[in-house]
Amino acid sequence: MICKNCGALIEDEITVCPECGTAVEENEGGEIVAAKDPGKALGIISLILGIVGVVASPCTCTCFGGFLPFVASIVGIILGVIGGKKSTAAGFSNKLAKIGMILSIVGVVLFVALLIVIIIFNGASFLTGFAMPSN
C-alpha cells in the first residue's frame, strides 16, 4: 500500500507509516487513507482557551468578566488532558493539546499571581465589588 500523506510504500499489516508517522487505515472501498486524530479538535480548543487565559489574565480587574480568564484556563487544561488521552489511545501525538495545557497552566498561574497583587494593593474590595469603608 501507499501512504496518502507522504507517498511511501507501506506493508499491508502496518498501521502507521514508517516514514511520516501517520496512522493509516483502509476505507470500505479498500483505499488507504490517513486515519483521523480523535483528540485534535479538543487540542485546538485547549490551545485557544490557553491563549485566552494568558492574554486576558492581565485584564482581570477591568474586562473579560473578571474570572473568565481563570475559567477559560481551567477548561483548557481539562480539554487538553482529554484530547491528549484520546490522541494517544489512537496512536497520535497531539502537540496542540500539550501546548494548550501548558498555556492554560501559565494562564492560571498568571491569573492567581495578578489577583494576589491586586488584593494586596487594593484590599478585598476587588472581590466584593464594593469599596472598603475608611475610618
C-alpha positions as a printed Julia matrix, in Angstrom:
135×3 Matrix{Float64}:
   0.0    0.0    0.0
   0.95   3.64  -0.37
   0.69   6.26   2.39
  -1.72   9.02   1.33
   0.19  11.52   3.44
   3.76  11.13   2.13
   3.52   8.52  -0.66
   5.83   5.97   0.98
   5.34   2.25   0.39
   3.84   0.52   3.43
   3.44  -3.19   4.15
  -0.2   -4.3    4.36
  -0.18  -5.22   8.06
   1.42  -1.94   9.22
  -0.99   0.67  10.6
   1.46   3.57  10.97
   3.6    4.9    8.12
   7.29   4.34   8.99
   8.29   7.46   7.0
   5.94  10.17   8.29
   4.31   8.51  11.32
   0.76   8.99  10.02
  -1.72   6.33  11.08
  -3.27   4.67   8.03
  -6.4    2.61   7.57
  -8.46   1.16   4.74
 -11.92   2.52   3.99
 -14.83   0.4    2.68
 -13.55   0.6   -0.9
 -10.13  -0.8    0.08
  -8.48   2.59  -0.44
  -5.75   3.56   2.02
  -6.49   6.81   3.84
  -4.84   8.66   6.69
  -6.6    7.95   9.98
  -8.07  10.92  11.81
  -6.84  12.05  15.22
  -9.85  11.84  17.58
  -8.34  14.36  20.01
  -7.28  17.01  17.5
 -10.37  19.23  17.92
 -10.06  19.16  21.71
  -6.38  20.06  21.35
  -7.24  23.07  19.2
  -9.9   24.24  21.66
  -7.44  23.76  24.54
  -4.88  25.86  22.68
  -7.4   28.66  22.07
  -8.54  28.66  25.7
  -4.91  28.68  26.85
  -4.2   31.73  24.71
  -7.34  33.45  26.05
  -6.25  32.69  29.62
  -2.75  34.08  29.14
  -3.78  37.15  27.14
  -6.81  38.05  29.26
  -5.28  37.49  32.71
  -3.63  40.95  32.89
  -7.07  42.46  32.25
  -8.61  40.58  35.17
  -9.85  43.62  37.05
 -11.15  45.63  34.11
 -12.57  43.37  31.43
 -13.36  39.84  30.27
 -15.88  39.24  33.03
 -13.45  39.16  35.95
 -12.83  35.44  36.41
 -13.35  34.44  32.75
  -9.58  34.03  32.07
  -9.31  31.68  35.05
 -12.3   29.61  33.93
 -11.02  29.51  30.33
  -7.64  28.27  31.55
  -9.15  25.56  33.76
 -11.36  24.33  30.88
  -8.3   24.48  28.6
  -6.37  22.2   30.95
  -9.26  19.71  31.15
  -9.83  19.62  27.38
  -6.09  19.33  26.75
  -5.86  16.29  29.02
  -8.9   14.63  27.4
  -7.71  15.42  23.86
  -4.21  14.16  24.63
  -5.54  10.89  26.04
  -7.83  10.34  23.04
  -4.96  11.01  20.63
  -2.54   8.76  22.5
  -5.08   5.92  22.58
  -5.42   6.19  18.79
  -1.65   6.29  18.23
  -1.25  10.01  17.62
   0.88  12.65  19.33
  -1.32  15.69  19.97
   1.13  18.6   20.25
  -1.69  21.16  20.17
  -3.21  19.65  23.32
   0.19  19.73  25.07
   0.78  23.36  24.13
  -2.8   24.23  25.12
  -2.33  22.61  28.54
   0.95  24.47  29.09
  -0.59  27.81  28.09
  -3.63  27.11  30.27
  -1.43  26.33  33.27
   0.51  29.55  32.63
  -2.84  31.38  32.43
  -3.94  30.0   35.81
  -0.63  30.89  37.46
  -0.63  34.37  35.92
  -4.25  34.97  36.95
  -3.64  33.89  40.55
  -0.43  35.96  40.79
  -2.15  39.07  39.44
  -5.15  38.51  41.69
  -2.84  38.35  44.72
  -1.13  41.58  43.65
  -4.5   43.29  43.15
  -5.72  42.16  46.56
  -2.5   43.33  48.24
  -2.71  46.8   46.7
  -6.49  47.27  46.59
  -7.65  45.17  49.51
 -10.52  42.7   49.46
 -12.84  45.29  47.87
 -11.85  43.89  44.47
 -13.51  40.57  45.29
 -16.75  42.05  46.61
 -17.04  44.92  44.16
 -17.62  47.41  46.95
 -15.22  49.97  48.33
 -13.94  49.22  51.81
 -15.06  51.89  54.3
 -12.26  54.04  55.62
 -12.1   55.07  59.26
